[in-house]
Amino acid sequence: MRKKSYLYIVVSISVLNSCLKDKVPNEFAACSDLVSFSQDIQPLVELNCLGCHNEMVAANDVILTNHLRIANEANRMINSMQASGMDLMPFGGPPLSDSLIQLFQCWILQGKLDN
């Protein structure tokens, strides 16, 4: 009886472990390169966000003019880029490409570095 219990536990752990590996989000696989704030994220924001989210306009009281402000708004920004319960951004323009959204998501996952 003990052998069956032991075998059941080993098989259960193996199955559970393989299931957990299958559940790893695809974005982790796509984030192999370190995303640069100054070379990747800041230009993306300047081109697509600063028209409405600058010191003069500040749409919805959101200003995205430096690393700290962008990092603080990053989760809301990614939700807006994906229209996840929020208005799709950039407002009035075409949606960002999947690759740009993925780049921004990788930057968040990597800790929103100021590099």
Legacy VTK file of the C-alpha trace (Angstrom):
# vtk DataFile Version 3.0
C-alpha trace
ASCII
DATASET POLYDATA
POINTS 115 float
0.000 0.000 0.000
2.845 2.382 0.820
4.438 1.808 -2.590
1.206 2.783 -4.339
0.910 5.963 -2.256
4.509 6.886 -2.957
4.074 6.225 -6.680
0.890 8.303 -6.725
2.698 11.231 -5.081
5.626 11.065 -7.518
3.329 10.894 -10.545
1.155 13.736 -9.197
4.163 15.988 -8.660
5.471 15.219 -12.150
2.134 15.992 -13.755
1.695 19.161 -11.719
5.210 20.325 -12.566
4.678 19.778 -16.287
1.337 21.605 -16.126
2.944 24.574 -14.406
5.588 24.788 -17.105
2.838 24.891 -19.724
1.221 27.841 -17.960
4.240 30.155 -18.208
3.059 33.196 -20.187
4.509 33.602 -23.664
5.711 37.110 -22.859
8.518 35.663 -20.717
9.894 33.801 -23.723
9.844 36.989 -25.806
11.728 39.030 -23.184
15.163 37.558 -23.652
16.796 40.916 -24.509
17.057 43.708 -21.968
14.743 46.579 -22.919
16.331 50.030 -22.769
14.254 52.873 -21.376
16.235 55.564 -23.220
16.438 53.726 -26.553
13.135 51.824 -26.635
10.517 53.059 -24.158
11.129 56.806 -24.079
10.975 57.156 -27.907
7.816 54.999 -27.981
6.152 57.270 -25.402
7.379 60.481 -27.055
6.020 59.430 -30.434
2.690 57.988 -29.289
1.760 59.546 -25.923
3.259 62.993 -25.384
0.823 64.717 -27.722
-1.840 64.350 -25.010
0.156 63.541 -21.871
2.589 66.414 -21.473
2.993 69.278 -18.998
0.727 71.577 -21.044
-2.155 69.204 -21.855
-2.039 66.474 -19.170
-5.066 64.501 -20.411
-6.710 62.755 -17.425
-3.995 64.343 -15.263
-1.419 61.942 -16.720
1.963 63.397 -17.614
4.497 61.075 -19.248
7.581 63.253 -19.557
10.189 61.277 -17.622
11.113 57.813 -16.386
9.477 58.110 -12.970
6.150 59.291 -14.369
6.135 56.606 -17.069
7.131 53.886 -14.593
4.357 54.970 -12.211
1.762 54.826 -14.999
3.175 51.736 -16.759
0.474 49.267 -15.706
-2.327 51.626 -16.712
-0.494 52.355 -19.944
-0.212 48.688 -20.924
-3.918 48.219 -20.169
-4.722 51.199 -22.391
-2.489 49.911 -25.170
-4.410 46.625 -25.050
-7.815 48.250 -24.347
-8.127 46.025 -21.264
-11.075 47.710 -19.584
-9.818 51.150 -20.622
-10.006 53.325 -23.713
-7.601 52.200 -26.402
-4.498 54.369 -26.574
-3.081 56.181 -28.350
-6.386 58.047 -28.543
-7.618 58.674 -32.054
-4.676 56.952 -33.646
-4.097 53.459 -34.851
-3.373 50.944 -32.092
0.258 50.196 -31.385
1.685 47.126 -33.052
1.831 43.905 -31.074
5.630 44.117 -31.120
5.629 47.577 -29.492
3.133 46.464 -26.869
5.293 43.396 -26.221
8.367 45.603 -25.879
6.601 47.783 -23.297
5.352 44.696 -21.460
8.886 43.283 -21.342
10.153 46.558 -19.896
7.555 46.257 -17.119
8.431 42.598 -16.476
12.128 43.478 -16.312
11.490 45.963 -13.518
10.879 49.247 -15.405
14.595 50.001 -15.431
15.896 53.543 -16.037
18.614 52.465 -18.445
LINES 1 116
115 0 1 2 3 4 5 6 7 8 9 10 11 12 13 14 15 16 17 18 19 20 21 22 23 24 25 26 27 28 29 30 31 32 33 34 35 36 37 38 39 40 41 42 43 44 45 46 47 48 49 50 51 52 53 54 55 56 57 58 59 60 61 62 63 64 65 66 67 68 69 70 71 72 73 74 75 76 77 78 79 80 81 82 83 84 85 86 87 88 89 90 91 92 93 94 95 96 97 98 99 100 101 102 103 104 105 106 107 108 109 110 111 112 113 114
